[in-house]
Amino acid sequence: MTKKLLFFMMLFVSFALSYAQDDAPDDAPKEGWTKTGKTSILFNQSSFSNWTAGGDNSLSGTFGLNYDFNYVKGKWSWDNKLIASYGISKNSGEDYKKTDDRLEFNSTVGSKFKEHWYYSGFVNFKTQFDSGIDDDTDKQISHFFSPAYLQFGLGLLWKKNDNLKVNFAPATGKMIFVHSEFTDPLDPDNNLDSEGKYFGVDAGDSSRFEFGFAINSYFKFEVMENVSVENILNLYSNYLEDPQNVDIDYTLNVVMSINKWLSANLAFQAIYDDNAFRGFQIREVFGVGLNYGF
């Protein structure tokens, strides 16, 4: 019930925010390429000396890249987004630990047939840069391209401008790729769960195919001067198995600019994917950082 409720809440909020902008200007993009991006480095540090209340010295940092490159020619529209982030932390007396790890590319091409409406096709790819380690066992549970997710589908795109769009793809294929070392049933150190699967991939296999319905929405706006809010919501239902178990991936990025180079950044991500974990995965990063826009 909780998952279904959250699904409908996110879907409602996404559309409510989108259609609430009907009075906003269309900001129709000029033909040709439009490229915008931002890199950021966030720092968090704490230090204690003779502090009677106690505490551990710590240092953490996160690098992020958010880059859009879009193209318009006549009735054709081609939108691309690259997201990359990596973070580590170090507490006194402990090894370095990974705090953030994401690599994602999304591309959507559309052919306009009505105001704000396009026939569309999209591709989405997601993986991570570095190995994932279980805190309790120190066992490696993932690494680059394991898992990796590839989605591709056809549908309709509603797009008011580069900052407000929703893509509906009722015919979407999804591939999940993993390294065979994690699914080898003869290896006692494999990462198979109680059902003999690893991120949904069966024992002895290195990939899984799904076919379903995907909704991808994007909404970015300014709350006030120098405060921008970016919402990215991806939903997916697999027709072939448990279609009621909708995968949810929601990301919120808030940038509060202090000046050209400094800002306070908040990143929040919530994922529900019962192939990976039967519950919500939550990630939150907040800090003061150095930014560079291009």
C-alpha positions in Angstrom: 0.0 0.0 0.0 2.8 2.4 0.9 4.5 1.9 -2.5 1.3 2.4 -4.4 0.5 5.5 -2.5 3.9 7.0 -3.1 3.7 6.1 -6.8 0.4 8.0 -7.2 1.6 10.9 -5.1 4.7 11.3 -7.2 2.8 10.9 -10.5 0.2 13.5 -9.3 2.9 16.0 -8.1 4.7 15.6 -11.4 1.7 16.5 -13.5 0.4 19.1 -11.0 3.7 21.0 -11.2 3.8 20.6 -15.0 0.3 21.9 -15.8 0.6 24.6 -13.1 3.0 26.3 -15.5 0.4 26.7 -18.3 0.5 30.5 -17.9 4.3 30.5 -18.2 5.9 31.4 -21.5 6.7 28.6 -23.8 10.4 29.7 -24.2 10.5 27.8 -27.5 14.2 27.0 -28.2 16.0 28.4 -31.1 17.1 26.0 -33.8 20.5 24.4 -33.4 22.4 23.2 -30.3 21.7 24.5 -26.8 24.3 23.4 -24.3 24.3 24.0 -20.5 26.0 22.3 -17.7 27.3 22.6 -14.2 30.1 20.9 -12.3 30.2 21.0 -8.5 32.5 20.0 -5.7 30.9 19.7 -2.2 33.0 19.6 1.0 32.0 18.6 4.5 34.6 18.6 7.4 34.5 18.3 11.2 37.4 18.4 13.6 37.6 17.9 17.4 40.4 18.6 19.9 39.9 18.0 23.7 36.1 18.1 23.0 34.5 16.7 26.1 31.2 15.9 24.3 33.2 13.6 22.0 33.2 13.3 18.2 35.3 11.8 15.4 37.3 13.9 12.9 35.8 13.5 9.4 36.3 14.7 5.9 34.1 14.1 2.9 33.8 15.4 -0.7 31.5 14.9 -3.6 32.1 15.7 -7.3 29.1 16.2 -9.6 28.4 16.9 -13.2 25.0 17.8 -14.7 25.2 18.5 -18.5 22.4 19.1 -21.0 23.0 19.3 -24.8 19.8 19.7 -26.8 19.2 20.1 -30.6 16.2 21.5 -32.5 15.7 21.4 -36.3 12.3 22.1 -37.8 9.8 19.7 -36.2 12.6 17.6 -34.7 13.8 17.8 -31.1 16.7 15.9 -29.6 17.3 16.2 -25.8 20.4 14.7 -24.0 21.3 14.7 -20.3 24.5 13.4 -18.7 24.6 13.0 -14.9 27.7 11.9 -13.0 28.6 12.0 -9.3 31.1 10.4 -7.0 31.7 11.0 -3.3 33.9 9.6 -0.5 34.2 10.2 3.2 36.9 9.5 5.8 36.4 9.2 9.5 39.3 9.2 11.9 40.7 5.6 12.3 38.6 4.2 9.4 39.1 3.5 5.7 37.7 5.7 3.0 34.1 4.9 2.2 32.0 5.7 -0.9 29.1 8.0 -0.3 27.9 8.7 -3.8 28.3 6.9 -7.1 26.2 7.5 -10.2 26.6 7.6 -14.0 23.5 8.2 -16.1 22.8 9.2 -19.7 19.4 9.9 -21.1 18.5 10.8 -24.7 15.1 11.5 -26.2 14.3 12.3 -29.8 10.9 13.6 -30.9 9.0 14.6 -34.1 6.4 17.3 -33.5 2.8 16.6 -34.7 0.9 19.0 -32.5 1.6 21.9 -30.2 3.8 20.6 -27.3 3.3 17.0 -28.5 5.9 14.8 -30.3 6.2 11.2 -31.4 9.2 10.0 -29.4 11.9 7.5 -28.8 14.2 7.4 -25.9 17.3 5.6 -24.5 18.4 5.6 -20.9 21.6 4.1 -19.5 22.6 3.8 -15.8 25.5 2.3 -13.9 28.2 3.2 -11.3 31.9 4.0 -11.4 33.3 2.1 -8.4 32.8 -1.1 -6.4 30.2 -1.3 -3.7 31.2 -3.0 -0.4 28.9 -4.4 2.2 29.6 -2.6 5.5 28.9 -5.7 7.7 30.9 -8.3 5.7 33.4 -6.1 3.7 32.2 -8.2 0.7 32.1 -6.7 -2.8 28.5 -6.6 -3.9 28.7 -4.5 -7.1 31.1 -2.7 -9.4 31.3 -0.8 -12.7 28.7 -2.2 -15.2 27.4 -4.6 -12.6 24.6 -3.8 -12.4 24.0 -1.7 -15.5 20.6 -0.7 -16.8 19.6 0.1 -20.4 16.1 1.2 -21.3 14.8 2.0 -24.8 11.3 2.7 -25.9 8.8 4.4 -28.2 5.9 6.7 -27.2 4.8 10.3 -26.9 6.6 13.3 -25.6 4.8 16.4 -24.1 7.3 19.2 -24.0 6.6 22.8 -23.2 10.3 23.8 -23.1 13.6 22.4 -22.0 12.7 22.7 -18.4 9.2 21.2 -18.5 8.6 17.8 -20.2 7.1 14.4 -19.8 7.7 11.3 -22.0 5.3 8.4 -22.1 6.7 5.1 -23.5 4.2 2.2 -23.4 6.5 0.1 -25.5 9.8 0.0 -23.5 12.5 -2.7 -23.3 14.7 -2.9 -20.3 18.0 -4.8 -20.0 19.8 -5.4 -16.7 23.5 -6.4 -17.0 25.6 -8.0 -14.3 29.0 -9.7 -14.1 28.8 -13.5 -14.1 31.0 -13.7 -10.9 28.0 -12.4 -8.9 25.6 -15.1 -10.2 27.7 -18.2 -10.3 25.8 -20.8 -8.3 28.9 -22.8 -7.7 30.8 -19.9 -6.2 30.1 -19.8 -2.4 30.9 -16.1 -2.5 28.2 -15.2 -5.1 25.7 -12.5 -4.4 22.5 -14.4 -5.1 19.5 -13.6 -2.9 17.2 -16.1 -1.3 15.3 -16.5 -4.6 18.5 -17.3 -6.5 18.7 -13.9 -8.2 21.1 -10.9 -8.3 19.4 -7.6 -9.2 16.7 -9.7 -10.8 19.1 -11.7 -13.0 18.8 -15.5 -12.6 21.7 -17.7 -11.3 24.2 -18.5 -14.0 23.0 -15.6 -16.2 24.6 -12.2 -16.9 21.5 -10.3 -18.2 17.8 -10.0 -17.8 15.2 -8.6 -20.3 12.0 -6.9 -19.4 9.2 -5.2 -21.4 6.9 -2.6 -20.0 5.7 1.0 -19.7 8.0 3.9 -18.8 7.2 7.5 -17.8 10.0 10.0 -17.5 9.3 13.6 -16.4 11.6 16.6 -15.9 10.7 19.9 -14.2 13.1 22.7 -13.3 12.1 26.1 -11.9 13.4 28.9 -9.7 11.8 29.3 -6.3 13.3 32.7 -6.0 16.4 34.6 -7.3 19.5 32.3 -7.1 17.5 29.3 -5.9 16.7 26.6 -8.5 14.9 23.3 -8.0 15.3 20.4 -10.4 12.9 17.4 -10.3 13.5 14.1 -12.2 11.0 11.3 -11.9 11.3 8.0 -13.7 8.6 5.3 -13.4 8.6 1.8 -14.9 6.2 -1.2 -14.9 7.3 -4.6 -16.3 4.4 -6.2 -18.2 6.1 -9.6 -18.1 6.3 -10.0 -14.3 4.6 -8.3 -11.4 3.4 -5.2 -13.3 1.9 -3.8 -10.1 5.5 -3.5 -8.6 6.3 -0.1 -10.2 10.0 0.9 -10.2 10.4 4.5 -8.9 13.5 6.7 -9.3 13.0 10.3 -8.1 15.8 12.9 -7.8 15.6 16.4 -6.4 18.4 18.8 -6.9 18.3 22.2 -5.1 21.0 24.8 -5.8 21.2 27.9 -3.7 23.7 30.2 -5.3 25.8 32.5 -3.0 27.8 34.0 -5.9 29.2 32.9 -9.2 31.4 30.2 -7.6 29.9 29.3 -4.3 26.6 27.6 -3.5 24.8 25.4 -1.0 23.6 22.3 -2.8 21.1 19.6 -1.8 20.7 16.3 -3.7 18.0 13.9 -2.7 17.2 10.6 -4.4 14.6 7.9 -3.6 14.6 4.6 -5.5 12.2 1.6 -5.3 13.3 -1.4 -7.3 12.3 -4.8 -5.8 14.9 -6.5 -8.0 17.6 -4.7 -6.1 16.1 -4.2 -2.6 12.6 -4.8 -1.2 12.3 -1.3 0.2 13.2 2.3 -0.5 16.8 3.3 -1.1 17.4 6.8 0.1 20.4 9.1 -0.7 20.8 12.6 0.5 23.8 14.9 0.1 24.0 18.5 1.4 26.9 20.8 1.6 28.6 24.0 0.5 30.4 23.7 -2.8 32.3 25.2 -5.6 30.4 25.4 -8.8 31.3 26.1 -12.4 28.7 26.6 -15.1 29.3 26.1 -18.8 
